[in-house]
Amino acid sequence: MSWLYWYTKYKQYRDPRRAVGNAMARLDPAAADVYKLKVPAPDDVARFITYTIQNNLMTIDDWLRIFNISGVEADVMQSILYAMPFGKILISILTYGAPSVTLNAYATFSGINFFNTLNLNGYTYIADGQPHIIIANEVNVPSGSKLIKTATGGNGGVSFNPNDAWGIRGPGALGGGGLIIICSRLNNAGVISANGDNAVNAGSGNPSGTYSGGDGGSGVFALVSGDAVGTGNGGNGRNNGGGGGYAYVIPGGRGGDSSTILYATYTDLAESVKRAAIDRALAVMFNKPPTNTTQFINVYGSGGGGGGIYLSNTGGGGGGGGGEIIILCEEFNNSGSVTANGGNGGNGADLYGNGGGGGGGGDGGYSCSIGGSC
């Protein structure tokens, strides 16, 4: 038997007027070395695999045995999986052998995670690492559950007098992190978030000097043509793009700039995420690392700018900008919330130590009035 034989059978499968019995459709794993699959048309192979599984002629287990027994090279398997449409069959292949996890307590996961099913079950899943990736057949976030991405974005700018022996400071907050969910089905009735942190209020004391607030660290966002990065409010309501507040005429720190990875269409963005998931699965799940790989886009929010200082106490830190959540799922049932909000700026210690700016989507901190209290 040769590839031409199986390609001929594939052409028969594609024609709905032909009836092909299960016995003819099944490939014999014992003779898998003759199938090769090393052909210059991975699209045809991908359609062949998809058809046989959709019509219950073969199983994913059958195909994975063939891949392993016939010694299909990593790069060939990569080209075949790249050509498969995104959906349940591809996700089932990528998560083959992955565990099903049901939370029964607050839990922290980090990095890139493969699940068959993931059920938060009313608990909180802390998504740590940058970016955090979930690849699963099904993800369930029922009511009362939270899937929270930690703030792993740009560093917040500090509001600080370097000559102050007391070390009083209002640090800026970290921007929100990047969260990417790849699945066949996502059911969300709870909370999915990648928010920036709220900033710290100014400390007390009596430093002297006039200093601008520190600038926040930069963020990175994946955007499709026509999208834009949001801005936050500066301290005392001044809008300076998520930067720090002003202390009299002394500016607060700038909010971190945002660089972008631009895609022409959402399809292009989805294809990049799909390919990264395939390459990671080949390396981790099947021990077949391909020669060239697509990496997951490393997206995260910018840090907030610190509030300025004018002869008196420190200003509040700047709130961290919101992060980014990318959901690539065949089915998304959402009755809960999905947020990537900016954190609030910290309050200034007095009239001269002004509030930090809010991160993108957050509110700026305020300054105390003379004789008032914070």
C-alpha positions in Angstrom: 0.0 0.0 0.0 1.2 3.5 -0.6 0.2 7.1 0.1 -1.5 7.2 -3.3 -3.8 4.4 -2.2 -4.9 6.2 1.0 -5.2 9.5 -0.9 -7.5 7.8 -3.4 -9.6 6.6 -0.4 -9.6 10.1 0.9 -11.0 11.4 -2.4 -13.7 8.8 -2.0 -14.5 10.0 1.5 -14.9 13.5 0.3 -17.5 12.4 -2.2 -20.8 12.0 -0.3 -22.1 9.8 -3.2 -19.7 7.1 -2.2 -20.3 4.7 0.7 -17.1 3.6 2.4 -17.3 1.0 5.1 -15.6 1.2 8.4 -13.3 -1.6 7.6 -12.0 0.2 4.5 -11.7 3.5 6.4 -9.6 2.3 9.2 -5.9 2.3 8.8 -4.0 -0.7 10.2 -1.6 0.6 12.9 0.6 -2.5 12.3 1.3 -1.3 8.8 1.6 2.3 9.6 5.1 2.6 8.3 3.8 2.5 4.8 1.5 5.4 5.2 4.4 7.9 5.6 2.2 11.0 5.5 5.3 12.7 4.2 3.5 14.4 1.3 3.7 18.0 0.0 0.0 18.6 0.6 -0.6 18.9 4.4 -4.0 20.5 3.7 -5.2 17.3 2.1 -3.9 15.2 5.1 -5.6 17.6 7.5 -8.9 17.3 5.7 -8.5 13.5 5.6 -7.9 13.3 9.4 -10.8 15.6 10.1 -13.2 13.7 7.9 -12.4 10.3 9.3 -12.9 11.6 12.9 -16.0 13.5 12.2 -17.6 10.5 10.6 -16.5 8.0 13.3 -14.3 6.2 10.8 -11.2 6.6 13.0 -10.5 8.1 16.4 -7.9 10.6 17.6 -6.2 7.6 19.3 -5.9 5.9 16.0 -4.2 8.8 14.4 -1.8 9.5 17.2 -0.7 5.8 17.0 -0.1 6.2 13.3 1.9 9.4 13.9 4.0 7.7 16.5 4.5 4.2 14.9 5.2 5.6 11.5 7.8 8.0 12.9 6.2 11.1 11.4 8.7 13.9 11.9 7.8 16.8 14.1 7.9 19.3 11.2 5.6 17.2 9.1 3.1 16.8 12.0 3.4 20.6 12.6 2.4 21.3 9.0 -0.5 18.9 9.1 -1.9 20.4 12.4 -1.3 24.0 11.1 -3.6 23.1 8.2 -6.4 21.7 10.4 -9.2 24.1 11.1 -9.5 25.4 14.7 -12.2 23.5 16.5 -13.0 20.6 18.8 -10.9 18.0 16.8 -7.8 20.0 16.8 -8.2 21.0 20.5 -8.8 17.3 21.4 -5.5 16.4 19.7 -3.6 19.2 21.5 -4.9 18.2 24.9 -4.7 14.4 24.4 -3.7 12.9 27.7 -4.1 16.1 29.6 -5.7 15.9 33.1 -9.2 17.0 34.0 -9.0 19.3 37.0 -11.9 20.4 39.3 -10.8 22.9 42.0 -11.8 22.3 45.6 -9.8 25.2 47.0 -8.1 28.4 46.0 -5.3 27.5 43.6 -2.4 29.1 41.7 -1.2 27.9 38.3 1.7 29.3 36.3 2.9 29.4 32.7 1.3 27.3 30.0 -1.3 24.7 31.2 -3.0 21.9 29.4 -6.3 20.4 30.6 -8.9 18.1 29.3 -11.5 19.9 31.3 -11.0 22.7 33.9 -13.8 23.4 36.3 -13.3 26.2 38.8 -16.2 24.8 40.9 -16.9 28.0 42.8 -13.3 28.7 43.7 -10.6 31.1 42.5 -8.0 30.2 39.9 -4.9 32.5 40.2 -3.3 32.7 36.7 0.4 33.5 37.4 3.3 33.8 35.0 3.6 36.0 32.0 1.8 35.4 29.8 -0.6 32.8 31.3 -1.9 30.2 28.9 -4.8 27.8 29.3 -5.3 25.2 26.6 -8.3 22.9 27.3 -11.2 21.1 25.8 -13.6 22.8 28.1 -13.3 25.5 30.8 -16.1 26.1 33.3 -16.2 29.2 35.4 -19.5 28.9 37.3 -21.1 31.6 39.4 -19.0 32.5 42.4 -15.8 31.4 40.6 -12.9 33.8 39.6 -10.2 33.3 37.1 -7.8 36.1 38.0 -4.6 37.0 36.1 -2.0 38.4 38.4 -0.6 41.9 37.6 2.6 41.1 35.8 2.7 44.2 33.5 5.0 47.2 33.5 6.5 48.4 36.7 4.8 51.4 38.3 6.6 54.7 38.6 7.5 55.8 42.2 6.6 59.1 43.8 9.7 59.5 46.0 12.1 62.2 47.3 15.5 60.5 47.0 17.0 62.7 49.8 14.4 61.7 52.3 16.0 59.6 55.0 12.6 58.2 56.0 12.2 56.5 52.6 8.6 57.7 52.3 7.2 56.8 48.9 4.1 56.1 46.9 5.0 53.4 44.4 3.1 53.0 41.2 1.2 49.9 40.6 1.9 47.1 38.2 0.0 46.8 35.0 -2.3 43.9 34.4 -0.9 40.7 32.9 -1.6 38.8 29.7 -4.2 35.9 29.8 -4.8 33.6 26.7 -7.5 31.0 26.8 -7.7 28.4 24.0 -10.5 25.9 24.1 -13.3 24.1 22.5 -15.9 25.5 24.9 -15.7 28.2 27.6 -18.7 28.6 30.0 -18.4 31.7 32.1 -20.9 32.7 34.8 -18.3 34.1 37.1 -15.4 36.5 36.7 -12.4 36.4 34.3 -10.0 39.4 34.8 -6.6 40.8 34.0 -6.8 44.1 35.9 -4.0 46.4 36.8 -3.2 46.8 40.4 -4.4 49.8 42.5 -1.7 52.1 43.6 -0.5 52.8 47.1 -1.5 56.0 48.9 1.2 58.5 49.9 3.0 58.0 53.1 3.2 60.5 55.9 6.2 62.6 56.9 7.9 65.8 56.0 10.3 65.4 53.1 11.7 68.5 51.4 12.3 69.1 47.7 10.5 69.3 44.4 10.4 66.2 42.3 8.4 64.9 39.4 6.7 61.5 39.8 8.4 58.5 38.3 7.3 57.2 34.9 5.6 53.8 34.6 7.0 50.9 32.7 5.7 50.2 29.2 3.0 47.6 28.2 2.5 45.5 25.1 -0.8 44.9 23.4 -2.0 42.8 20.5 -4.3 44.9 18.4 -6.3 44.3 15.2 -6.4 47.2 12.7 -8.9 49.8 14.0 -8.5 48.9 17.7 -6.8 51.4 20.1 -5.2 51.3 23.5 -7.3 53.0 26.2 -6.1 55.8 28.5 -6.6 56.5 32.2 -7.2 59.6 34.2 -4.3 61.6 35.8 -4.3 62.7 39.4 -6.9 65.4 40.2 -8.8 64.4 37.1 -6.1 65.5 34.6 -6.1 63.1 31.7 -2.6 62.2 30.8 -3.0 58.8 29.5 -2.7 56.9 32.7 0.3 58.9 33.9 0.9 60.3 37.4 -0.9 63.3 38.9 0.4 66.8 39.2 1.7 68.5 42.3 1.0 72.2 41.7 3.1 72.8 38.6 5.2 69.7 39.1 4.1 66.9 36.8 3.4 63.4 37.9 5.2 60.6 36.1 4.0 59.5 32.7 2.0 56.3 32.5 4.0 53.6 30.7 3.9 53.8 26.9 2.2 51.0 25.0 3.8 49.2 22.1 1.6 47.1 19.9 1.7 43.9 17.9 -0.6 44.8 15.0 -2.7 42.2 13.0 -4.7 43.1 9.9 -7.7 40.9 11.0 -8.9 38.9 14.0 -8.3 35.8 11.8 -4.6 36.6 11.6 -4.5 37.1 15.4 -6.3 33.8 16.0 -4.0 31.9 13.6 -0.9 33.2 15.5 -2.4 31.9 18.8 -3.5 28.6 17.2 0.0 28.0 15.8 1.7 28.8 19.2 -0.6 26.3 20.9 0.2 23.6 18.3 3.9 24.1 18.7 3.8 24.0 22.4 1.7 20.8 22.4 4.1 19.1 20.0 7.0 19.9 22.2 5.3 19.1 25.6 2.5 16.7 25.0 4.1 14.6 22.1 7.9 15.2 22.6 8.2 16.3 19.0 9.6 19.9 19.1 9.5 21.3 15.6 12.4 23.1 14.0 10.7 26.5 13.8 8.1 27.6 16.3 5.5 30.3 16.8 5.7 31.8 20.3 2.7 33.1 22.3 2.4 36.8 22.1 3.6 38.3 25.4 0.9 41.0 26.1 0.6 43.0 29.4 -0.5 46.4 30.6 1.7 49.4 31.4 2.7 50.6 34.8 1.2 53.7 36.4 3.2 56.9 36.9 3.9 58.2 40.4 2.5 61.5 41.7 4.8 64.5 41.9 6.2 66.2 45.0 6.2 69.9 45.8 8.1 70.8 49.0 6.0 68.4 51.0 4.8 64.9 51.3 5.0 62.3 48.6 2.3 61.9 46.0 0.3 58.7 45.4 1.5 56.1 43.1 0.0 55.6 39.6 -2.6 52.8 39.0 -1.5 50.0 36.8 -3.0 49.9 33.3 -5.3 47.0 32.4 -3.8 43.9 30.9 -5.1 41.9 27.9 -7.3 38.8 27.7 -7.4 36.8 24.4 -10.0 34.1 24.2 -9.8 31.7 21.2 -12.7 29.2 21.8 -15.0 27.5 19.4 -17.9 28.2 21.7 -18.1 30.9 24.4 -21.1 31.0 26.7 -20.8 34.2 28.8 -23.2 35.4 31.4 -20.5 36.6 33.8 -17.9 39.3 33.4 -14.6 39.6 31.5 -12.5 42.6 32.6 -9.1 44.2 31.9 -9.5 47.4 34.0 -6.9 49.9 35.0 -6.1 50.2 38.7 -6.8 53.4 40.7 -4.1 56.0 41.4 -3.1 56.4 45.0 -4.1 59.5 47.0 -1.5 62.3 47.7 -0.5 63.1 51.3 -1.5 66.7 51.2 -2.1 69.6 48.8 1.5 69.5 47.5 1.9 65.8 47.2 -0.6 65.0 44.5 -2.5 61.9 43.5 -1.1 59.4 41.1 -2.9 58.9 37.7 -5.2 56.0 37.1 -4.1 53.2 34.9 -5.9 52.8 31.6 -9.6 52.5 32.7 -8.9 53.5 36.3 -9.5 56.7 38.3 -6.9 59.2 39.3 -6.0 59.7 42.9 -6.7 63.0 44.7 -4.9 65.4 46.9 -6.0 66.5 50.3 -7.2 70.0 50.7 -5.3 72.3 53.2 -6.4 71.4 56.7 -8.2 68.4 55.4 -7.6 64.7 55.9 -6.9 62.0 53.5 
